[in-house]
Amino acid sequence: MGGDAEKEVLEILAKAMKRESDSENLYKHAAELTTRKEAKEILMRLADEESKHEVIVRELYHQTKKRLGLKILHEDEPDG
């Protein structure tokens, strides 16, 4: 994969991390609002899954940056 394509991949991965984080927060918020125990448990499981997805995408992001010879300034990059 060429440099320009990998830079585009970085942009896509950055957006994906943001979406995973936003989804996690959305599920957590919904869990706070519901009074049904079963719904709360499902929503918290979904939030947990989104968190796991974010970790996976972040790792791909860091691997891509390393392959391009770019520095990782913060572990929470690109948000941090």
Secondary structure by P-SEA (a helix, b strand, c coil): ccaaaaaaaaaaaaaaaaaaaaaaaaaaaaaaacccaaaaaaaaaaaaaaaaaaaaaaaaaaaaaaaacccccccccccc
